[in-house]
């Protein structure tokens, strides 16, 4: 019983949503981040500059309510030869959004691509304008269904936001993380991944004192999709209170509808009925058509469960009329499920089949894009020996083939009386594929032995962490952990005993880490842990705790005990307090620290950059950090008295 989420309007704008806007229109509301002036429209591309600014503002005003007219105006404006870069970007964003709403996705994509090229070829563009442009590019791509391109644009906006002041950066980070969460929830069928982005978006908003009911609303819907009812109900309550404080009435009524949906799922039909009725009235009055469609779908389910079958069918039809031919995949899915179930309850097999075919088409279109990405990922992974163990866990493909065979047999043998079962089997097949694809993504991101993230998944998580600005006075910290003399276990007791040690150590690492820490098997007997927002003292404490906890005696076989010790190296990112170096630089510095710890073994060491000296290149310090340690630009900390960094052999340094 999921429904489309509300968009987060980007930094600097009110969180009120125009009640008449559709979900997609709201998603494209990221374009509002420009301070676009609105005035009367001009007419010709040769108008004076002041008039042209008014024309650009008028185009932005028309792009939702009269998108066809906005397309004509934007096309004329783009013919002007003296259009400045800022007005050109605004006009292209107007064209892209309006073309998407007018049913011209190719024209919208062309506008986004031209806009992206213009931004990239203008290095002098102010960071605030560049950030807003990337946000709009993401909105256009998302509206046209180019989800990966949209996510990439949002991440570029997120990256640029690090150059803004703390409040602006926090606002942009909250908006961007929320929109990436929407992509994973609505288009990639990955509510587990979306949940992490929503939590980070809420944290970013809280860091700058922003109360954003839209993010809370989207998080609540995602919790409903994950069937975490208790958490969802608690989030809905908090979101409704926040929305009332912000007078975000559209959000209030959508959250009340979701609360009623949870009650329906729990069998509390009469408790839900008046709440739904009130929400539907307000949504109709405010012209929140997607929200009204979702509420009507829930009412149809309630009526069907209450034995009101004809009413359930009529309600579902009314809901579909609100989202038919609209870019509302989640709302359409919810409505079609309710509509199909209403036909099935009345024994109308052929009609249920027709509705099921629409739903199946929606599912297959979404799955088609996901399969291409999964195949590319699996092909890359199959080149490694470990991928074979993961691929063995994907035997669900045989189950899918069995379902196909059973479906074909039903088509040959079944008559009209079995059509309903066929529809449900087809939809079940689509939903099973969505679930299996989610499992595939999880498998492809997991080390098969330890259950931790693998190197590829950890790299993606580290990239995301690099984009998140640390809290004041802290930095993100990357730890490398290596088991001492591990080869002796494999050589003396066999690889099975070594696997037991790796599994036990992985379990201890999970117990030590926080919920948002990145913990991964980095390779062989080496593990990685990355923690957000630590001071230097806290990083030392974490290193000491990890090293102390993991050093334990393991029984490899009856009567054969082996004392395990580990060495640990760490470094922060950004490495210096006056640079923006990423996780990859910290990884290499942590490796230098680990090498120092391995020189002693059963120890930890860390390299912590203070301030990068003027005129010194980061790469030079990476290759020869000893001088910076002596000068105090880098602090070397360790669990033992260490006077110098050991020289790293060329093979390791490479």
Secondary structure, 3 states (H helix, E strand, C coil): CCCCCCCCCCCCCCCCCCCCCCHHHHHHHHHHHCCCCCCCCCCCCCCCHHHHHHHHHHHHHHHHHCHHHHHHHHHHHCCCCCCCHHHHHHHHHHHHHHHHHCCCHHHHHHHHHHHHHHHHCCCCCCHHHHHHHHHHHHHHHHHCCCHHHHHHHHHHHHHHHCCCCHHHHHHHHHHHHHHHHHHHHHHCCCHHHHHHHHHHHHHHHHHCCCCCHHHHHHHHHHHHHCCCHHHHHHHHHHHHHHHHHHCCHHHHHHHHHHHHHHHHHCCCHHHHHHHHHHHHHHHHHCCCHHHHHHHHHHHHHHHHHCCCHHHHHHHHHHHHHHHCCCCCHHHHHHHHHHHHHHHHHCCCHHHHHHHHHHHHHHHHHHHHHHHHHHHHHHHHHCCCCHHHHHHHCCCHHHHHHHHHHHHHHHHHHCCHHHHHHHHHHHHHHHHHHHHHHHHHHHHHCECCCCCCECHHHHHHHHHHHHHCCCCCCCEEEEEEEEECCHHHHHHHHCHHHHHHHHHHHHHHHHHHCCCCCEEEEEECCEEEEEEEEECHHHHHHHHHHHHHHHCEEEEEECCEEEEECEEEEEEEECCCCCCCCCHHHHHHHHHHHHHHHHHHCCCEEEEEECCCCCCCCHHHHHHCCHHHHHHCCEEEEECCCCCCCCCCCHHHHC
